[in-house]
Amino acid sequence: MNLFLHPILFWKKIVISGVALSKYFALEFSHEIFKLKRHLFFKVYIVMYWLFFLRVLLSKNLTTVRTNYSQFYLFAILSLIYISYLFIKNSKVLSERFVTMGLGAVVAGIFLSILSVLNMVNIDYMFFNIAQTGFGLTLGIYAFTNIIEINRKTIETSKKSKRAS
């Protein structure tokens, strides 16, 4: 029995869980920002997303984890392309454009990861994690700029109400 197999398998599944949750919450976040309805296609995609992810979690060894994760990874790319489309189509405010640039970093990271898998470029998978970290920071910047905008509007409204009275 290999003493290192189970901890490595466990940690790989934890990392993949973090990736899956971050992509899912990014998808929900984009729908919430633009107040979009969740159509049947969206619901079917989410169910399939979690079914692909469940296959990764139920894998018994590293080979099946890699195989199932590669299928999940390719399926999850569709969500990032869809999120990018939503932000490009609907972004009107500067803070939303920041998020679009962060998504661009993630999509570029995915593209480089695919080129790495195809052995066209020699980089580590950590590049994708760096791109996701950039996207997380971009979402933080978005939330921070929205808080500043809300504060500014609140101050303007309170000044107008004081003038009126």
Rosetta silent file (secondary structure, phi, psi, omega in degrees, C-alpha in Angstrom):
SEQUENCE: MNLFLHPILFWKKIVISGVALSKYFALEFSHEIFKLKRHLFFKVYIVMYWLFFLRVLLSKNLTTVRTNYSQFYLFAILSLIYISYLFIKNSKVLSERFVTMGLGAVVAGIFLSILSVLNMVNIDYMFFNIAQTGFGLTLGIYAFTNIIEINRKTIETSKKSKRAS
SCORE:     score description
SCORE:     0.000 S_00000001
   1 L     0.000  131.358 -178.706    0.000    0.000    0.000 S_00000001
   2 L   -85.045  120.322 -177.906    1.380    3.369   -0.989 S_00000001
   3 L   -72.069  -21.877 -177.295    1.358    5.786    1.947 S_00000001
   4 L   -90.583  -17.676 -175.223    1.566    8.827   -0.318 S_00000001
   5 H   -64.136  -48.238 -175.542   -1.260    7.913   -2.695 S_00000001
   6 H   -66.862  -44.344  176.559   -4.192    8.664   -0.397 S_00000001
   7 H   -63.827  -39.268  178.460   -2.987   12.070    0.855 S_00000001
   8 H   -64.369  -43.787  178.597   -2.109   13.170   -2.706 S_00000001
   9 H   -61.433  -42.851  179.402   -5.487   11.957   -3.954 S_00000001
  10 H   -62.525  -47.008 -177.803   -7.224   13.761   -1.087 S_00000001
  11 H   -69.303  -35.001  175.652   -5.399   17.055   -1.696 S_00000001
  12 H   -62.518  -41.134  179.426   -5.984   16.908   -5.452 S_00000001
  13 H   -67.282  -35.230  176.849   -9.696   16.491   -4.793 S_00000001
  14 H   -65.674  -44.032  179.460   -9.664   19.451   -2.392 S_00000001
  15 H   -63.857  -44.087  179.065   -7.932   21.658   -4.980 S_00000001
  16 H   -64.268  -35.769  176.302  -10.334   20.555   -7.712 S_00000001
  17 H   -62.783  -41.254  177.301  -13.246   21.278   -5.347 S_00000001
  18 H   -62.371  -41.893  178.022  -11.951   24.819   -4.877 S_00000001
  19 H   -63.254  -45.603 -178.262  -11.703   25.297   -8.635 S_00000001
  20 H   -63.310  -43.611  179.851  -15.209   23.920   -9.175 S_00000001
  21 H   -67.051  -38.952 -179.617  -16.738   26.097   -6.476 S_00000001
  22 H   -66.008  -39.782  178.320  -14.969   29.234   -7.681 S_00000001
  23 H   -67.461  -40.949  179.578  -16.191   28.722  -11.242 S_00000001
  24 H   -64.063  -45.793 -179.333  -19.727   27.997  -10.071 S_00000001
  25 H   -68.510  -30.368  174.325  -19.861   31.065   -7.816 S_00000001
  26 H   -64.900  -38.854  177.578  -18.414   33.214  -10.606 S_00000001
  27 H   -65.775  -45.805  177.532  -21.267   32.031  -12.827 S_00000001
  28 H   -64.170  -38.811  179.877  -23.858   32.770  -10.134 S_00000001
  29 H   -61.594  -43.387 -179.495  -22.176   36.121   -9.426 S_00000001
  30 H   -66.746  -36.740  176.876  -22.413   37.177  -13.062 S_00000001
  31 H   -68.178  -35.764 -178.990  -26.099   36.268  -13.197 S_00000001
  32 H   -71.742  -37.972 -179.636  -26.732   38.178   -9.984 S_00000001
  33 H   -60.664  -47.077 -174.013  -24.898   41.317  -11.145 S_00000001
  34 L   -94.542    6.302  177.524  -26.920   41.676  -14.316 S_00000001
  35 L    53.249   49.282 -178.491  -30.188   40.380  -12.809 S_00000001
  36 L   -91.469  147.496  175.603  -30.532   37.692  -15.479 S_00000001
  37 L   -76.722  148.074  177.153  -33.139   34.946  -15.438 S_00000001
  38 L   -93.558  102.886 -177.656  -31.891   31.415  -15.139 S_00000001
  39 L   -77.485  174.118 -179.307  -33.233   29.687  -18.235 S_00000001
  40 H   -60.399  -39.742  178.681  -33.625   25.956  -18.735 S_00000001
  41 H   -59.428  -42.033  179.063  -30.288   25.779  -20.578 S_00000001
  42 H   -62.747  -44.888 -178.817  -28.555   27.342  -17.571 S_00000001
  43 H   -65.508  -40.613  177.816  -30.169   24.868  -15.161 S_00000001
  44 H   -64.872  -40.891  178.385  -29.279   21.877  -17.340 S_00000001
  45 H   -60.691  -44.197 -179.019  -25.702   23.147  -17.611 S_00000001
  46 H   -63.032  -42.419  178.912  -25.419   23.460  -13.811 S_00000001
  47 H   -62.389  -45.146  178.726  -26.731   19.919  -13.272 S_00000001
  48 H   -65.280  -36.604  177.910  -24.262   18.549  -15.825 S_00000001
  49 H   -57.478  -49.362 -177.897  -21.481   20.655  -14.265 S_00000001
  50 H   -72.722  -28.184  175.002  -22.008   19.062  -10.862 S_00000001
  51 H   -67.576  -42.107  175.160  -22.367   15.574  -12.377 S_00000001
  52 H   -62.208  -40.120  179.630  -18.975   15.954  -14.081 S_00000001
  53 H   -66.981  -38.845  179.563  -17.564   17.232  -10.791 S_00000001
  54 H   -61.631  -36.341  176.554  -19.093   14.330   -8.862 S_00000001
  55 H   -61.027  -36.345  178.568  -17.235   11.895  -11.139 S_00000001
  56 H   -67.602  -44.440 -178.151  -13.983   13.570  -10.095 S_00000001
  57 H   -65.587  -32.343 -177.318  -14.823   13.308   -6.396 S_00000001
  58 L   -89.060    4.211  179.100  -15.777    9.638   -6.652 S_00000001
  59 L   -66.731  141.768 -175.008  -12.584    8.652   -8.494 S_00000001
  60 L   -93.996  -24.797 -178.995  -10.620    5.916   -6.756 S_00000001
  61 L  -139.690  173.421 -174.773   -7.101    6.552   -8.081 S_00000001
  62 H   -65.774  -32.628 -179.896   -4.978    9.311   -9.607 S_00000001
  63 H   -65.477  -46.265  179.090   -5.424    8.094  -13.180 S_00000001
  64 H   -70.475  -30.879  175.204   -9.201    8.294  -13.052 S_00000001
  65 H   -62.144  -46.105 -179.890   -8.979   11.636  -11.230 S_00000001
  66 H   -63.128  -43.691 -179.586   -6.870   13.030  -14.079 S_00000001
  67 H   -63.753  -49.838 -178.846   -9.181   11.612  -16.743 S_00000001
  68 H   -67.654  -35.163  178.874  -12.366   12.819  -15.076 S_00000001
  69 H   -68.364  -36.743  178.508  -10.831   16.181  -14.204 S_00000001
  70 H   -64.468  -37.511  176.278   -9.768   16.783  -17.795 S_00000001
  71 H   -67.938  -42.916  177.886  -13.372   16.172  -18.914 S_00000001
  72 H   -63.756  -40.381 -178.634  -14.705   18.421  -16.148 S_00000001
  73 H   -61.466  -46.819  178.826  -12.105   21.069  -16.984 S_00000001
  74 H   -64.987  -37.019  177.875  -13.124   21.204  -20.647 S_00000001
  75 H   -68.862  -36.583 -179.091  -16.796   21.367  -19.658 S_00000001
  76 H   -71.991  -22.674  176.348  -16.086   24.144  -17.147 S_00000001
  77 H   -60.424  -34.168  177.996  -14.368   26.227  -19.829 S_00000001
  78 H   -58.173  -38.349  179.554  -17.821   26.728  -21.347 S_00000001
  79 H   -66.856  -38.973  178.972  -18.923   28.518  -18.185 S_00000001
  80 H   -67.643  -37.823  176.298  -15.953   30.886  -18.325 S_00000001
  81 H   -65.262  -40.724  178.393  -16.614   31.682  -21.974 S_00000001
  82 H   -64.929  -42.310  178.008  -20.282   32.297  -21.117 S_00000001
  83 H   -63.459  -41.634  177.493  -19.352   34.555  -18.177 S_00000001
  84 H   -60.624  -42.867  177.916  -16.969   36.488  -20.430 S_00000001
  85 H   -60.458  -44.208  179.624  -19.762   36.918  -22.958 S_00000001
  86 H   -60.696  -43.856 -178.217  -22.129   38.219  -20.248 S_00000001
  87 H   -70.979  -38.136  178.437  -19.622   40.779  -19.010 S_00000001
  88 H   -66.905  -40.750 -177.567  -18.638   41.967  -22.482 S_00000001
  89 H   -71.720  -38.377 -169.810  -22.283   42.272  -23.515 S_00000001
  90 H  -107.440   -5.974 -174.342  -23.602   43.902  -20.331 S_00000001
  91 L   -76.378  125.023  179.510  -20.724   45.886  -18.807 S_00000001
  92 L  -124.445  -26.470 -176.610  -21.437   49.605  -18.720 S_00000001
  93 L   -96.988  152.944 -178.795  -19.742   50.744  -15.517 S_00000001
  94 H   -58.393  -39.914 -178.388  -15.976   50.986  -15.038 S_00000001
  95 H   -65.535  -34.122  177.210  -16.005   48.442  -12.208 S_00000001
  96 H   -70.160  -30.638  176.717  -17.741   45.885  -14.444 S_00000001
  97 H   -69.842  -31.313  174.119  -15.064   46.459  -17.064 S_00000001
  98 H   -61.528  -43.380  178.994  -12.450   45.640  -14.404 S_00000001
  99 H   -63.225  -38.485  178.101  -14.176   42.295  -13.881 S_00000001
 100 H   -61.951  -39.527  177.084  -14.138   41.756  -17.644 S_00000001
 101 H   -66.078  -37.964  176.561  -10.371   42.302  -17.672 S_00000001
 102 H   -63.904  -39.170  176.134  -10.012   39.791  -14.821 S_00000001
 103 H   -64.989  -35.043  175.897  -12.026   37.278  -16.798 S_00000001
 104 H   -60.301  -37.684  177.184   -9.710   37.921  -19.702 S_00000001
 105 H   -64.391  -40.072  179.259   -6.826   36.872  -17.454 S_00000001
 106 H   -66.995  -44.747 -179.949   -8.621   33.642  -16.575 S_00000001
 107 H   -63.578  -39.558  176.560   -9.443   32.867  -20.207 S_00000001
 108 H   -64.549  -38.988  176.351   -5.817   33.563  -21.182 S_00000001
 109 H   -62.776  -39.849  177.504   -4.690   31.261  -18.352 S_00000001
 110 H   -64.655  -44.429 -179.871   -7.006   28.543  -19.645 S_00000001
 111 H   -59.647  -44.556  178.733   -5.709   29.001  -23.175 S_00000001
 112 H   -67.059  -34.087  176.955   -2.113   28.673  -21.990 S_00000001
 113 H   -65.259  -40.655  178.483   -3.048   25.613  -19.911 S_00000001
 114 H   -64.995  -42.504  176.618   -4.573   23.959  -22.977 S_00000001
 115 H   -61.838  -33.748  177.789   -1.445   24.762  -24.998 S_00000001
 116 H   -68.761  -40.208  178.258    0.581   23.229  -22.168 S_00000001
 117 H   -64.045  -37.064  179.354   -1.526   20.058  -22.225 S_00000001
 118 L   -80.024    2.993 -179.358   -0.981   19.825  -25.985 S_00000001
 119 L    60.645   29.562  174.366    2.796   20.241  -25.374 S_00000001
 120 L   -87.618  -29.889  178.791    2.931   23.365  -27.534 S_00000001
 121 L  -131.207  143.225 -179.082    4.103   25.482  -24.598 S_00000001
 122 L  -104.667   89.413  175.625    6.015   24.243  -21.569 S_00000001
 123 L  -133.021  165.146 -179.803    4.378   25.798  -18.495 S_00000001
 124 L   -89.792  160.071  178.215    3.049   24.448  -15.246 S_00000001
 125 L   -67.463  -13.768  179.803   -0.636   24.208  -14.354 S_00000001
 126 H   -62.471  -20.761  179.308   -0.014   26.783  -11.650 S_00000001
 127 H   -60.658  -39.299  178.251   -0.411   29.474  -14.322 S_00000001
 128 H   -65.017  -38.627  177.805   -4.142   28.782  -14.356 S_00000001
 129 H   -64.617  -36.387  176.181   -4.240   29.121  -10.569 S_00000001
 130 H   -64.558  -41.232  178.489   -2.469   32.477  -10.879 S_00000001
 131 H   -64.004  -39.705  177.725   -5.080   33.562  -13.427 S_00000001
 132 H   -67.046  -36.493  175.715   -7.862   32.497  -11.065 S_00000001
 133 H   -62.863  -40.569  175.552   -6.224   34.429   -8.248 S_00000001
 134 H   -60.900  -39.111  177.659   -6.182   37.455  -10.544 S_00000001
 135 H   -66.635  -40.186  177.228   -9.867   36.945  -11.190 S_00000001
 136 H   -62.372  -42.329  176.142  -10.551   36.723   -7.453 S_00000001
 137 H   -63.374  -36.925  178.757   -8.666   39.971   -6.896 S_00000001
 138 H   -64.876  -40.654  176.492  -10.651   41.523   -9.738 S_00000001
 139 H   -64.024  -37.255  175.690  -13.917   40.508   -8.070 S_00000001
 140 H   -63.098  -42.038  176.812  -12.630   42.070   -4.856 S_00000001
 141 H   -62.772  -40.688  178.781  -11.857   45.294   -6.721 S_00000001
 142 H   -60.470  -48.202  179.917  -15.335   45.180   -8.236 S_00000001
 143 H   -61.966  -41.235 -179.951  -16.972   44.808   -4.827 S_00000001
 144 H   -63.672  -44.461  179.609  -14.793   47.592   -3.409 S_00000001
 145 H   -68.467  -33.167  175.418  -15.629   50.005   -6.251 S_00000001
 146 H   -65.906  -39.249  177.915  -19.328   49.192   -5.915 S_00000001
 147 H   -63.125  -40.892  177.897  -19.156   49.989   -2.197 S_00000001
 148 H   -63.871  -42.676  179.124  -17.508   53.320   -3.033 S_00000001
 149 H   -63.877  -41.801  178.900  -20.211   54.087   -5.636 S_00000001
 150 H   -64.745  -41.508  178.243  -22.992   53.218   -3.177 S_00000001
 151 H   -62.425  -43.454  179.243  -21.367   55.391   -0.499 S_00000001
 152 H   -61.795  -44.155  179.318  -21.074   58.290   -2.948 S_00000001
 153 H   -65.748  -37.258  178.456  -24.746   57.967   -3.958 S_00000001
 154 H   -65.045  -42.367  178.466  -25.795   57.791   -0.305 S_00000001
 155 H   -63.857  -43.379  178.774  -23.874   60.978    0.510 S_00000001
 156 H   -62.878  -41.613  179.703  -25.419   62.769   -2.492 S_00000001
 157 H   -65.552  -41.123  179.784  -28.913   61.637   -1.502 S_00000001
 158 H   -67.954  -35.370  176.468  -28.449   62.758    2.097 S_00000001
 159 H   -66.469  -39.869  178.541  -27.188   66.169    0.930 S_00000001
 160 H   -65.812  -39.090 -179.615  -30.216   66.555   -1.350 S_00000001
 161 H   -70.373  -32.317  176.910  -32.599   65.616    1.447 S_00000001
 162 H   -69.813  -37.521  178.104  -30.949   68.130    3.817 S_00000001
 163 H   -67.318  -37.477 -178.353  -31.289   70.892    1.206 S_00000001
 164 H   -69.114  -29.850 -177.942  -34.942   70.060    0.632 S_00000001
 165 L   -95.913    0.000    0.000  -35.763   70.315    4.336 S_00000001
